[in-house]
Amino acid sequence: MPKRNYVSSARAVAAAETRERIIAAGARLLRKDASIANFSLDLVAKAAGVTRLTVYNQFGSRRGLLEAVFDDIARQGGLFELTDTMAMADPRAALDRVVEIFCAFWGHDPAIGGLNQAIATDPEFGEALIERNERRRELLTALLSRIAGKSAAKRAVRDAADLIFVLTSYPTFAALSPQRSAGEICSLLQAACHAAVDVIAQNERKK
């Protein structure tokens, strides 16, 4: 029995290492082409030094592989730190932190550009990215609701959340990045987010 457990453990470790190698190969492919157009299970398998069947068994589909690559890039880029922002006592400071996290993430890895192209060019994975983006909108709405208070109009909170959702998106970051550093973009977007929040406060004072 102990020998069987050892063999099973060794296989699990080998499978995990293979999975990591495939994900790394997928990310390299996206960085190299800066596009999702040529991303396939066959090419990733070749880059990882495994068979297509191995990739399929690990991820089930091209979309499954792309999601795994995105999750790995998100982890390395600090995107998982977003959970901590909801525990911050000051929601305005939390909003600033959200902007910082996304600016750092969007500029973290060239593969992100290729992944974001999927929204327009790859309906299957694009749907998954849209779902992920909606989580950002939900986070922003929750923070703005805390900032505005219970008396704030839901429409005003929703409008501000939608505006900040656009401001913190990858396309906005990419449009601003050619002439600015990530830090400069972050400061600019934080100022714009403050202005959006102030509009809610001004409307509340007029009531």
N, CA and C of each residue as an Amber inpcrd file, in Angstrom:
protein
   621
   0.8150000  -1.2290000   0.0000000   0.0000000   0.0000000   0.0000000
   0.8420000   1.2710000   0.0000000   1.8680000   1.3890000   0.8310000
   2.7020000   2.5930000   0.8100000   3.3280000   2.8370000  -0.5540000
   3.7620000   1.7540000  -1.2320000   4.3810000   1.8930000  -2.5440000
   3.3920000   2.4750000  -3.5380000   2.1320000   1.9970000  -3.4710000
   1.0980000   2.4980000  -4.3820000   0.8430000   3.9850000  -4.1350000
   0.8100000   4.3950000  -2.8830000   0.6190000   5.8140000  -2.5690000
   1.7570000   6.6550000  -3.1250000   2.9650000   6.1280000  -3.0490000
   4.1330000   6.8530000  -3.5500000   4.0340000   7.0330000  -5.0660000
   3.6550000   5.9520000  -5.7470000   3.5260000   6.0120000  -7.2050000
   2.4500000   7.0200000  -7.5970000   1.3170000   6.9750000  -6.8850000
   0.2230000   7.9010000  -7.1660000   0.6560000   9.3410000  -6.9500000
   1.4070000   9.5990000  -5.8750000   1.8930000  10.9400000  -5.5810000
   2.8650000  11.4130000  -6.6510000   3.7470000  10.5110000  -7.0920000
   4.7240000  10.8660000  -8.1170000   4.0260000  11.2200000  -9.4220000
   2.9680000  10.4720000  -9.7440000   2.2120000  10.7720000 -10.9610000
   1.5160000  12.1210000 -10.8650000   0.9860000  12.4290000  -9.6960000
   0.3090000  13.7190000  -9.5040000   1.2930000  14.8710000  -9.6730000
   2.4840000  14.7020000  -9.1280000   3.5120000  15.7430000  -9.2610000
   3.9020000  15.9110000 -10.7210000   4.0850000  14.7790000 -11.4270000
   4.4620000  14.8350000 -12.8390000   3.3660000  15.5040000 -13.6660000
   2.0960000  15.1970000 -13.3510000   0.9760000  15.7980000 -14.0830000
   0.9170000  17.3020000 -13.8470000   1.1750000  17.7160000 -12.6010000
   1.1650000  19.1450000 -12.2780000   2.2960000  19.8670000 -13.0030000
   3.4590000  19.2430000 -13.0600000   4.5950000  19.8450000 -13.7630000
   4.3120000  19.9580000 -15.2670000   3.6830000  18.9320000 -15.8240000
   3.3150000  18.9670000 -17.2410000   2.3120000  20.0860000 -17.5000000
   1.3470000  20.2190000 -16.6040000   0.3320000  21.2690000 -16.7490000
   0.9900000  22.6500000 -16.7230000   1.9080000  22.8590000 -15.8050000
   2.6030000  24.1480000 -15.7130000   3.4160000  24.4210000 -16.9700000
   4.0380000  23.3820000 -17.5050000   4.8430000  23.5470000 -18.7180000
   3.9700000  23.9270000 -19.9080000   2.8030000  23.3120000 -19.9870000
   1.8760000  23.6340000 -21.0870000   1.3760000  25.0690000 -20.9680000
   1.0180000  25.4780000 -19.7560000   0.5420000  26.8510000 -19.5460000
   1.6350000  27.8570000 -19.9030000   2.8640000  27.5730000 -19.4860000
   3.9790000  28.4670000 -19.7930000   4.2000000  28.5430000 -21.2980000
   4.0680000  27.4120000 -21.9940000   4.2350000  27.4030000 -23.4460000
   3.1370000  28.2160000 -24.1200000   1.9150000  28.1030000 -23.6010000
   0.8130000  28.8870000 -24.1490000   1.0310000  30.3790000 -23.9830000
   1.5280000  30.7770000 -22.8250000   1.7970000  32.1930000 -22.5760000
   2.9150000  32.6980000 -23.4920000   3.9400000  31.8850000 -23.6910000
   5.0430000  32.2740000 -24.5820000   4.5460000  32.4750000 -26.0050000
   3.6490000  31.6060000 -26.4260000   3.1060000  31.7100000 -27.7820000
   2.3240000  33.0110000 -27.9540000   1.5570000  33.3790000 -26.9510000
   0.7910000  34.6200000 -27.0180000   1.7210000  35.8310000 -27.0150000
   2.7860000  35.7660000 -26.2380000   3.7470000  36.8750000 -26.2160000
   4.4570000  37.0190000 -27.5620000   4.7870000  35.9060000 -28.1460000
   5.5350000  35.9180000 -29.4040000   4.7210000  36.5200000 -30.5360000
   3.4530000  36.1030000 -30.6450000   2.6100000  36.5620000 -31.7460000
   1.8100000  37.8140000 -31.4060000   1.7010000  38.1090000 -30.0880000
   0.8650000  39.2270000 -29.6350000  -0.5370000  39.1380000 -30.2310000
  -0.9760000  37.9250000 -30.4840000  -2.2840000  37.7030000 -31.0850000
  -2.7780000  36.3220000 -30.6880000  -4.0820000  36.1810000 -30.7040000
  -4.6880000  34.8950000 -30.3760000  -5.0060000  34.0810000 -31.6270000
  -4.8150000  34.6970000 -32.7970000  -5.2270000  34.0700000 -34.0520000
  -4.5500000  32.7300000 -34.2910000  -3.2660000  32.6160000 -33.9640000
  -2.5240000  31.3830000 -34.2290000  -2.4150000  30.4610000 -33.0140000
  -3.2110000  30.7400000 -31.9990000  -3.1620000  29.9460000 -30.7740000
  -3.9760000  28.6730000 -30.9700000  -3.3380000  27.5170000 -30.8700000
  -4.0310000  26.2430000 -31.0430000  -3.4430000  25.1980000 -30.1120000
  -4.1950000  24.1380000 -29.8610000  -3.7080000  23.0540000 -29.0170000
  -2.4720000  22.3990000 -29.6410000  -2.4590000  22.2760000 -30.9610000
  -1.3290000  21.6580000 -31.6470000  -0.0460000  22.4670000 -31.4500000
  -0.1410000  23.7910000 -31.6390000   1.0520000  24.6280000 -31.5150000
   1.5510000  24.6820000 -30.0770000   0.6400000  24.7410000 -29.1420000
   1.0360000  24.7770000 -27.7330000   1.6670000  23.4440000 -27.3420000
   1.0870000  22.3520000 -27.8120000   1.6480000  21.0350000 -27.5140000
   3.0770000  20.9320000 -28.0400000   3.2870000  21.3970000 -29.2570000
   4.6240000  21.3610000 -29.8500000   5.5970000  22.2030000 -29.0400000
   5.1620000  23.3990000 -28.6320000   6.0250000  24.2920000 -27.8610000
   6.3440000  23.7180000 -26.4820000   5.4190000  22.9450000 -25.9270000
   5.6130000  22.3700000 -24.5930000   6.3240000  21.0250000 -24.6430000
   6.4780000  20.4710000 -25.8460000   7.1360000  19.1780000 -25.9700000
   6.2710000  18.0150000 -25.5320000   4.9510000  18.1490000 -25.7250000
   4.0160000  17.0660000 -25.3760000   3.1000000  16.8180000 -26.5650000
   2.2440000  15.8180000 -26.4430000   1.3080000  15.5360000 -27.5180000
   0.0510000  16.3980000 -27.3860000  -0.6750000  16.5140000 -28.4860000
  -1.9280000  17.2580000 -28.4650000  -2.9050000  16.6040000 -27.4900000
  -2.8780000  15.2650000 -27.4390000  -3.7710000  14.5470000 -26.5410000
  -3.4860000  14.8920000 -25.0820000  -2.2190000  15.0710000 -24.7620000
  -1.8570000  15.4490000 -23.3920000  -2.4510000  16.8060000 -23.0410000
  -2.3480000  17.7470000 -23.9650000  -2.9270000  19.0840000 -23.7340000
  -4.4370000  18.9690000 -23.5770000  -5.0520000  18.1860000 -24.4470000
  -6.5100000  18.0290000 -24.3780000  -6.9410000  17.3840000 -23.0620000
  -6.2080000  16.3810000 -22.6400000  -6.5530000  15.7000000 -21.3830000
  -6.4170000  16.6240000 -20.1750000  -5.4780000  17.5510000 -20.2570000
  -5.2590000  18.4770000 -19.1450000  -6.3090000  19.5880000 -19.1060000
  -6.7160000  20.0880000 -20.2820000  -7.5400000  21.3050000 -20.3140000
  -8.8960000  21.1320000 -21.0020000  -9.0720000  20.0560000 -21.7490000
 -10.3740000  19.7720000 -22.3280000 -10.6990000  20.4850000 -23.6200000
 -10.1720000  21.6880000 -23.8050000 -10.4780000  22.4620000 -25.0030000
  -9.5190000  23.6440000 -25.1190000  -9.5690000  24.3060000 -26.2400000
  -8.7680000  25.5220000 -26.4470000  -9.1680000  26.5910000 -25.4380000
 -10.4600000  26.7270000 -25.2180000 -10.9270000  27.7110000 -24.2410000
 -10.4150000  27.3780000 -22.8460000 -10.4480000  26.0970000 -22.4840000
  -9.9480000  25.7020000 -21.1730000  -8.4830000  26.0360000 -20.9980000
  -7.7110000  25.8420000 -22.0600000  -6.2880000  26.1740000 -22.0030000
  -6.0880000  27.6830000 -21.8930000  -6.8330000  28.4430000 -22.6810000
  -6.7110000  29.9020000 -22.6340000  -7.0790000  30.4400000 -21.2560000
  -8.1130000  29.8810000 -20.6550000  -8.5140000  30.3300000 -19.3160000
  -7.4250000  30.0130000 -18.2980000  -6.7910000  28.8500000 -18.4390000
  -5.7090000  28.4790000 -17.5250000  -4.5180000  29.4150000 -17.6860000
  -4.2160000  29.7860000 -18.9280000  -3.1240000  30.7410000 -19.1870000
  -3.4640000  32.0880000 -18.5660000  -4.7060000  32.5260000 -18.7430000
  -5.1200000  33.8100000 -18.1850000  -5.0360000  33.7880000 -16.6610000
  -5.5020000  32.6960000 -16.0510000  -5.4560000  32.5860000 -14.5880000
  -4.0210000  32.6590000 -14.0740000  -3.1070000  32.0160000 -14.7890000
  -1.7090000  32.0240000 -14.3710000  -1.1150000  33.4310000 -14.5010000
  -1.4280000  34.1000000 -15.5970000  -0.9470000  35.4730000 -15.7860000
  -1.5650000  36.3950000 -14.7380000  -2.8430000  36.1760000 -14.4390000
  -3.5220000  36.9820000 -13.4140000  -2.8630000  36.8000000 -12.0580000
  -2.5260000  35.5660000 -11.7370000  -1.8730000  35.2870000 -10.4470000
  -0.5060000  35.9730000 -10.3860000   0.2810000  35.8160000 -11.4380000
   1.6100000  36.4210000 -11.4560000   1.5380000  37.9520000 -11.4800000
   0.4710000  38.4750000 -12.0960000   0.3230000  39.9210000 -12.2120000
  -0.3440000  40.5840000 -11.0240000  -0.6650000  39.8110000  -9.9840000
  -1.2210000  40.3850000  -8.7710000  -2.7100000  40.6300000  -8.7890000
  -3.4150000  40.0880000  -9.7830000  -4.8410000  40.3610000  -9.8830000
  -5.6320000  39.7360000  -8.7450000  -5.1100000  38.6740000  -8.1560000
  -5.8130000  38.0260000  -7.0600000  -5.8230000  38.8860000  -5.7930000
  -5.0300000  39.9540000  -5.7800000  -5.0130000  40.8610000  -4.6330000
  -6.2910000  41.6820000  -4.5440000  -7.1020000  41.6540000  -5.5950000
  -8.3490000  42.4190000  -5.5910000  -9.2550000  42.0190000  -4.4370000
  -9.2120000  40.7690000  -4.0500000 -10.0570000  40.2950000  -2.9460000
  -9.8000000  41.0990000  -1.6800000  -8.5480000  41.4720000  -1.4560000
  -8.1950000  42.2010000  -0.2370000  -8.7640000  43.6150000  -0.2120000
  -9.0540000  44.1800000  -1.3880000  -9.5390000  45.5660000  -1.4200000
 -10.9010000  45.7080000  -0.7520000 -11.7060000  44.6650000  -0.8100000
 -13.0380000  44.7510000  -0.2250000 -12.9970000  44.7860000   1.2960000
 -11.8570000  44.3910000   1.8670000 -11.7230000  44.4080000   3.3300000
 -11.1590000  45.7340000   3.8360000 -10.7890000  46.6320000   2.9220000
 -10.2270000  47.9190000   3.3320000 -11.3180000  48.7920000   3.9470000
 -10.9780000  49.4690000   5.0280000 -11.9670000  50.2730000   5.7520000
 -12.4240000  51.4860000   4.9450000 -11.5150000  52.0960000   4.1870000
 -11.8220000  53.2930000   3.4040000 -12.1080000  52.8850000   1.9600000
 -13.3670000  52.9790000   1.5100000 -13.6890000  52.5440000   0.1520000
 -13.0330000  53.3920000  -0.9320000 -12.7490000  54.6700000  -0.6340000
 -12.0500000  55.5090000  -1.6200000 -10.6090000  55.0260000  -1.8010000
  -9.9720000  54.6920000  -0.6950000  -8.6200000  54.1420000  -0.7820000
  -8.6490000  52.7940000  -1.4990000  -9.7110000  52.0330000  -1.2680000
  -9.8580000  50.7440000  -1.9340000 -10.0030000  50.9220000  -3.4370000
 -10.7410000  51.9530000  -3.8440000 -10.9040000  52.2300000  -5.2740000
  -9.5600000  52.6050000  -5.8970000  -8.7910000  53.4320000  -5.2040000
  -7.4560000  53.7800000  -5.7040000  -6.6010000  52.5290000  -5.8600000
  -6.7350000  51.6120000  -4.9080000  -5.9510000  50.3770000  -4.9480000
  -6.3790000  49.4980000  -6.1190000  -7.6690000  49.4590000  -6.4040000
  -8.1680000  48.6950000  -7.5490000  -7.5530000  49.2260000  -8.8420000
  -7.5160000  50.5420000  -8.9750000  -6.9160000  51.1480000 -10.1690000
  -5.4400000  50.7690000 -10.2600000  -4.7290000  50.8300000  -9.1420000
  -3.3100000  50.4670000  -9.1150000  -3.1070000  49.0170000  -9.5610000
  -3.9380000  48.1380000  -9.0470000  -3.7990000  46.7130000  -9.3580000
  -4.0100000  46.4660000 -10.8470000  -5.0380000  47.0910000 -11.4190000
  -5.3080000  46.8600000 -12.8350000  -4.2580000  47.5090000 -13.7330000
  -3.7750000  48.6750000 -13.3740000  -2.7190000  49.2950000 -14.1780000
  -1.4660000  48.4230000 -14.1790000  -1.1250000  47.8920000 -13.0140000
   0.0430000  47.0100000 -12.9170000  -0.1990000  45.7290000 -13.7160000
  -1.4240000  45.2200000 -13.6490000  -1.7300000  43.9720000 -14.3490000
  -1.7170000  44.1470000 -15.8590000  -2.3850000  45.1860000 -16.3630000
  -2.4470000  45.3840000 -17.8130000  -1.0580000  45.5630000 -18.4210000
  -0.1570000  46.1640000 -17.6630000   1.1810000  46.3940000 -18.1900000
   2.1710000  45.3040000 -17.8450000   1.6930000  44.2670000 -17.1650000
   2.5930000  43.2360000 -16.6300000   3.1440000  42.2920000 -17.6790000
   2.3250000  41.9080000 -18.6520000   2.7010000  40.8170000 -19.5510000
   2.1850000  41.0960000 -20.9640000   3.0460000  41.0310000 -21.9830000
   2.6050000  41.2520000 -23.3650000   1.5190000  40.2910000 -23.8150000
   1.4290000  39.1200000 -23.1830000   0.4110000  38.1360000 -23.5650000
  -0.9980000  38.6500000 -23.2990000  -1.1390000  39.6100000 -22.3980000
  -2.4620000  40.1180000 -22.0430000  -3.1330000  40.7690000 -23.2480000
  -2.3370000  41.4430000 -24.0650000  -2.8910000  42.0610000 -25.2690000
  -3.5090000  41.0280000 -26.1920000  -2.7990000  39.9260000 -26.4020000
  -3.3290000  38.8610000 -27.2420000  -4.5920000  38.2500000 -26.6760000
  -4.6130000  38.0550000 -25.3640000  -5.7980000  37.4930000 -24.7250000
  -7.0030000  38.4120000 -24.8830000  -6.7830000  39.7110000 -24.7460000
  -7.8960000  40.6560000 -24.8480000  -8.4340000  40.7880000 -26.2640000
  -7.6280000  40.4350000 -27.2500000  -8.1210000  40.4430000 -28.6230000
  -9.2410000  39.4290000 -28.8300000  -9.2730000  38.4450000 -27.9600000
 -10.2470000  37.3560000 -28.1180000 -11.6860000  37.8440000 -28.0540000
 -11.9240000  38.9490000 -27.3670000 -13.2950000  39.4550000 -27.2490000
 -13.8680000  39.7410000 -28.6290000 -13.0110000  40.2320000 -29.5360000
 -13.4720000  40.5700000 -30.8810000 -13.2430000  39.4480000 -31.8930000
 -12.2130000  38.6290000 -31.6700000 -11.8150000  37.6610000 -32.6950000
 -12.1220000  36.2010000 -32.3680000 -12.4130000  35.9050000 -31.1180000
 -12.6350000  34.5170000 -30.7250000 -13.8750000  34.4510000 -29.8400000
 -15.0450000  34.2120000 -30.4210000 -16.2970000  34.2580000 -29.6600000
 -16.3080000  33.3650000 -28.4280000 -15.7220000  32.1660000 -28.5430000
 -15.7650000  31.2230000 -27.4240000 -15.0030000  31.7480000 -26.2140000
 -13.7330000  32.1110000 -26.4110000 -12.9540000  32.6170000 -25.2880000
 -13.3470000  34.0480000 -24.9560000 -13.7850000  34.8020000 -25.9760000
 -14.2370000  36.1630000 -25.7300000 -15.3630000  36.2080000 -24.7190000
 -16.2390000  35.2140000 -24.7870000 -17.3380000  35.1310000 -23.8180000
 -16.8050000  34.9570000 -22.4020000 -15.7540000  34.1440000 -22.2600000
 -15.1520000  33.9360000 -20.9450000 -14.5230000  35.2260000 -20.4230000
 -13.8850000  35.9840000 -21.3150000 -13.2690000  37.2450000 -20.8940000
 -14.3150000  38.2710000 -20.4880000 -15.4140000  38.3030000 -21.2120000
 -16.4950000  39.2270000 -20.8640000 -17.0240000  38.9010000 -19.4670000
 -17.1630000  37.6080000 -19.1720000 -17.6200000  37.2020000 -17.8390000
 -16.6340000  37.6680000 -16.7670000 -15.3430000  37.5480000 -17.0500000
 -14.3250000  37.9950000 -16.0940000 -14.3940000  39.5100000 -15.9140000
 -14.5910000  40.2340000 -17.0070000 -14.6830000  41.6870000 -16.9210000
 -15.8780000  42.1310000 -16.0940000 -16.9610000  41.3690000 -16.1850000
 -18.1540000  41.7210000 -15.4190000 -17.8970000  41.6160000 -13.9100000
 -16.9720000  40.7610000 -13.5290000 -16.6120000  40.6880000 -12.1050000
 -15.9700000  41.9980000 -11.6670000 -15.2170000  42.6230000 -12.5720000
 -14.6140000  43.9270000 -12.2570000 -15.7110000  44.9730000 -12.0790000
 -16.7210000  44.9280000 -12.9420000 -17.8340000  45.8770000 -12.8070000
 -18.5480000  45.6770000 -11.4770000 -18.7630000  44.4220000 -11.0930000
 -19.4320000  44.1260000  -9.8190000 -18.6180000  44.6380000  -8.6360000
 -17.3010000  44.4680000  -8.6960000 -16.4240000  44.9720000  -7.6350000
 -16.5090000  46.4850000  -7.5340000 -16.4630000  47.1470000  -8.6780000
 -16.5290000  48.6110000  -8.6940000 -17.8730000  49.1040000  -8.1760000
 -18.9440000  48.4380000  -8.5540000 -20.2790000  48.8300000  -8.0920000
 -20.3860000  48.7040000  -6.5770000 -19.8120000  47.6290000  -6.0330000
 -19.8430000  47.4290000  -4.5820000 -19.0680000  48.5320000  -3.8630000
 -17.9060000  48.8980000  -4.3880000 -17.1100000  49.9530000  -3.7520000
 -17.8120000  51.3020000  -3.8470000 -18.3780000  51.5950000  -5.0030000
 -19.0550000  52.8820000  -5.1850000 -20.3090000  52.9650000  -4.3170000
 -20.9710000  51.8690000  -4.0980000 -22.1400000  51.8610000  -3.2160000
 -21.7280000  52.2060000  -1.7940000 -20.5740000  51.7050000  -1.3820000
 -20.0570000  52.0360000  -0.0540000 -19.6760000  53.5080000   0.0320000
 -19.0570000  54.0270000  -1.0210000 -18.6300000  55.4290000  -1.0340000
 -19.8410000  56.3600000  -1.0100000 -20.8270000  56.0460000  -1.8360000
 -21.9850000  56.9250000  -1.9920000 -22.9350000  56.8640000  -0.8040000
 -23.0060000  55.7250000  -0.1490000 -23.9290000  55.5850000   0.9670000
 -25.2880000  55.0760000   0.5260000 -26.0970000  54.6880000   1.4880000
 -27.3880000  54.0760000   1.1960000 -28.3750000  55.0330000   0.5490000
 -28.1940000  56.3370000   0.7570000 -29.1670000  57.2860000   0.2250000
 -28.9300000  57.6290000  -1.2410000 -27.8020000  57.2390000  -1.7860000
 -27.4630000  57.5870000  -3.1630000 -28.3910000  56.8760000  -4.1510000
 -28.6980000  57.5770000  -5.2230000 -29.5440000  56.9910000  -6.2660000
 -28.8060000  55.8420000  -6.9490000 -29.5030000  54.7360000  -7.1580000
 -28.8810000  53.5680000  -7.7930000 -28.4020000  53.8910000  -9.2080000
 -29.1430000  54.7450000  -9.9040000 -28.7630000  55.1120000 -11.2720000
 -27.4250000  55.8500000 -11.2720000 -27.2300000  56.7390000 -10.3020000
 -25.9780000  57.4870000 -10.2280000 -24.7960000  56.5670000  -9.9400000
 -25.0030000  55.6190000  -9.0450000 -23.9470000  54.6530000  -8.7190000
 -23.6340000  53.7840000  -9.9330000 -24.6820000  53.3620000 -10.6200000
 -24.4830000  52.5150000 -11.7980000 -23.7470000  53.2650000 -12.9010000
 -24.1170000  54.5340000 -13.1250000 -23.4440000  55.3280000 -14.1560000
 -21.9620000  55.5080000 -13.8330000 -21.6750000  55.7990000 -12.5650000
 -20.2750000  55.9800000 -12.1620000 -19.5060000  54.6740000 -12.2870000
 -20.1450000  53.5690000 -11.9200000 -19.4930000  52.2620000 -12.0330000
 -19.1920000  51.9250000 -13.4880000 -20.1290000  52.2190000 -14.3680000
 -19.9140000  51.9480000 -15.7960000 -18.7690000  52.7970000 -16.3460000
 -18.7020000  54.0550000 -15.9190000 -17.6310000  54.9380000 -16.3810000
 -16.2740000  54.4450000 -15.8890000 -16.1860000  54.0970000 -14.6250000
 -14.9170000  53.6260000 -14.0580000 -14.5580000  52.2520000 -14.6180000
 -15.5590000  51.4670000 -14.9530000 -15.3330000  50.1810000 -15.6090000
 -14.5730000  50.3910000 -16.9220000 -14.9800000  51.3800000 -17.6770000
 -14.2980000  51.7000000 -18.9410000 -12.8990000  52.2400000 -18.6750000
 -12.7840000  53.1050000 -17.6730000 -11.4830000  53.7120000 -17.3590000
 -10.4520000  52.6740000 -16.9350000 -10.9090000  51.6080000 -16.2880000
  -9.9740000  50.5960000 -15.7760000  -9.8350000  49.3990000 -16.7190000
 -10.3000000  49.5380000 -17.9520000 -10.2360000  48.4310000 -18.9090000
  -8.8810000  48.3720000 -19.6130000  -8.5950000  47.2340000 -20.2130000
  -7.3490000  47.0950000 -20.9710000  -7.2980000  48.0420000 -22.1690000
  -8.3680000  48.1760000 -22.9710000  -8.2960000  49.1030000 -24.1060000
  -7.9380000  50.5310000 -23.6950000  -8.4680000  50.9910000 -22.5530000
  -8.1210000  52.3300000 -22.0810000  -6.6440000  52.3980000 -21.7240000
  -6.1490000  51.4030000 -21.0040000  -4.7380000  51.3650000 -20.6390000
  -3.8620000  51.3350000 -21.8830000  -4.2240000  50.5030000 -22.8610000
  -3.4290000  50.3830000 -24.0820000  -3.4200000  51.6870000 -24.8790000
  -4.5610000  52.3940000 -24.8840000  -4.6360000  53.6550000 -25.6200000
  -3.7750000  54.7390000 -24.9870000  -3.6010000  54.6780000 -23.6660000
  -2.8300000  55.6930000 -22.9530000  -1.3400000  55.3550000 -22.8480000
  -1.0120000  54.0830000 -23.0000000   0.3480000  53.6350000 -22.6920000
   1.4620000  54.0690000 -23.6390000   1.2210000  54.3200000 -24.9240000
   2.3610000  54.6490000 -25.7860000   3.1850000  55.8480000 -25.3160000
   2.5640000  56.8030000 -24.6610000   3.2730000  58.0210000 -24.2650000
   3.3740000  58.1860000 -22.7500000   2.9820000  57.1600000 -22.0020000
   2.9900000  57.2860000 -20.5430000   3.4690000  55.9940000 -19.8980000
   4.0560000  56.1310000 -18.7140000   4.4370000  54.9570000 -17.9330000
   3.1930000  54.4220000 -17.2400000   3.3040000  53.2010000 -16.7110000
   2.1720000  52.6200000 -15.9860000   1.8060000  53.4710000 -14.7770000
   2.8090000  54.0440000 -14.1040000   2.5520000  54.9070000 -12.9570000
   1.8070000  56.1680000 -13.3460000   2.1860000  56.7560000 -14.4760000
   1.5080000  57.9720000 -14.9510000   0.0680000  57.6640000 -15.3370000
  -0.1380000  56.5300000 -15.9860000  -1.5000000  56.1370000 -16.3500000
  -2.3420000  55.9310000 -15.0950000  -1.7480000  55.2970000 -14.0970000
  -2.4620000  55.0470000 -12.8540000  -2.9160000  56.3520000 -12.2040000
  -2.0230000  57.3170000 -12.1200000  -2.3650000  58.6140000 -11.5150000
  -3.4670000  59.3060000 -12.3020000  -3.3830000  59.2440000 -13.6120000
  -4.3870000  59.8740000 -14.4640000  -5.7580000  59.2280000 -14.2700000
  -5.7810000  57.9090000 -14.2380000  -7.0440000  57.1940000 -14.0810000
  -7.6280000  57.3710000 -12.6780000  -6.7660000  57.4280000 -11.6770000
  -7.2620000  57.6610000 -10.3180000  -7.9350000  59.0240000 -10.2250000
  -7.3460000  60.0310000 -10.8580000  -7.9400000  61.3680000 -10.8500000
  -9.2960000  61.3520000 -11.5560000  -9.3670000  60.6380000 -12.6630000
 -10.6310000  60.5490000 -13.3930000 -11.6840000  59.8070000 -12.5710000
 -11.2640000  58.7670000 -11.8540000 -12.1970000  58.0160000 -10.9990000
 -12.6870000  58.8850000  -9.8460000 -11.7810000  59.6940000  -9.2810000
 -12.1850000  60.6100000  -8.2040000 -13.2640000  61.5660000  -8.7080000
 -13.0890000  62.0520000  -9.9320000 -14.0620000  62.9820000 -10.5090000
 -15.4200000  62.3030000 -10.6670000 -15.4100000  61.0460000 -11.0910000
 -16.6660000  60.3110000 -11.2560000 -17.3600000  60.1180000  -9.9100000
 -16.5740000  59.8450000  -8.8850000 -17.1360000  59.6780000  -7.5390000
 -17.6810000  61.0070000  -7.0250000 -16.9800000  62.0990000  -7.2880000
 -17.4130000  63.4210000  -6.8230000 -18.7560000  63.8230000  -7.4270000
 -19.0320000  63.3680000  -8.6360000 -20.3130000  63.6800000  -9.2650000
 -21.4620000  63.0970000  -8.4370000 -21.2730000  61.8910000  -7.9270000
 -22.3080000  61.2800000  -7.0720000 -22.5030000  62.1330000  -5.8300000
 -21.3880000  62.5610000  -5.2130000 -21.4740000  63.3540000  -3.9930000
 -22.1650000  64.6930000  -4.2410000 -21.8660000  65.3060000  -5.3750000
 -22.4880000  66.5910000  -5.7150000 -23.9850000  66.4370000  -5.9080000
 -24.3850000  65.3610000  -6.5600000 -25.8220000  65.1220000  -6.7690000
 -26.5560000  64.8820000  -5.4700000 -25.8560000  64.2300000  -4.5130000
 -26.4560000  63.9800000  -3.2140000 -26.6620000  65.2950000  -2.4630000
 -25.7060000  66.2070000  -2.5880000 -25.8150000  67.4960000  -1.8700000
 -26.9400000  68.3650000  -2.4360000 -27.2670000  68.1540000  -3.7050000
 -28.3170000  68.9580000  -4.3380000 -29.7050000  68.5160000  -3.9370000
 -29.8150000  67.3170000  -3.3650000 -31.1470000  66.8150000  -2.9800000
 -31.7290000  67.5980000  -1.8170000
